[in-house]
Amino acid sequence: MQFAFQLLALLASFCSFVFADLHSRGICVDLVDTDGYEVYNEDASKQACEWYLARNTGTEQWDQCPDCYFSTDPVPHCRSDGWHIGGDELYYYCQLAGADTSAA
């Protein structure tokens, strides 16, 4: 019985990871026109990355980003080698920093 419970808990943890919108890189962008044309917003990307680095809102992978840093290789972007960047969370920080949206 205990084995079945542990197996169920393990499968549940995989499911939460599989459905999470996690990324290793992200940027903030501005919408230029109604056709969806996007332009990179470097200032907002830097600010959002700094805020994400300081984030500590829980125990899920996207709740903290201890390895977030602003990389310029090959192009400027926020990077997390541990895949801590959540799509919704990056979008929130990009908007907070003045960008229209995000791309991860």
N, C-alpha and C positions, 0 to 999 in steps of 0.2 A: 504494500500500500504506500509506504513512504517513497519507494522508487517511482511509482506512478505519479505521485505528487511532484517530485523533483523533476521528472521528465516534462510534465505539464508546465512547470515554472520555467524550465529552460526553453521550451517551445514558445512560450509567451514572450520571453525576452527577445528571441529572434524576430518575432512578428513585429514588435515595437520598433526594432531597428530597421527592418525591411521597409516599413511604411513611412519611416521618418524621411524628411526631405533634407538630407545632409550633403554638404559640399566641401571641397577642399579649397576652392577659390571663389571670390566674388567681387563685384564692383557696383558702384552706384551710377545711375544714368539719368539723364533728363530727356523728356519727350519733346521733340522739336515741333511736330505737327500732328494732325489728326490721323495721318497714315501710319503712325507708330514709329517714325524715324527717331532713333535714339542716339544721344551724344554722351560720351564718357564724362563723368563729373569727378575729377581727381580729388578736389578738396573734400567733398562729401564722402568719397571712398576712404580717404585717410581717417576722417573723423569717425565714421561708422566702424572702422577696424579697431580704432583705439577704444571705442565704447564696448565693442564685442570682447576685446581682450580683458576689460574690467568686469565683464558680466559674470554674475554668480547668482542665478535665480533658482537653482534646484539641482537635481542629481541626474537629469537626462543629459545625453551627450551634447546637445545643442544649448544647454543651460549655462555652460562654461566653455571658455575657449582659452585654455592656458598657453596654447601655442600659436595664437593669432599674431601675425605680424604683417606689415605692409612691405610687399616685395616689389621690386622693379624688374625682375627677371622672369620672363622675357619682356613683359609689359607691366605697368603699375597695377597692382591688385592686392586685395586682402587675402592672406593665405593661411590655411590651417592644415598642416601635414597629417594631423589626427582626425580630419574630417569632422570638425566641431561646428562648422558654419551651417546653421539652419536657414533655409530659404525664407521663411516667414520672419525670423528674427533679423536677418540682414535687411530685408525689405523695410522693417520697422525703423532700424537705425539709419538707413539711407534717407528715408523720409524725414526723420528727426533732424538729420544733417542738412536738409534742404533739397535733396534730390527728388525726382518724381517716382523713381522705382529702382529696382536692383536687377542684376543679372548674375547668376551663379552657375 
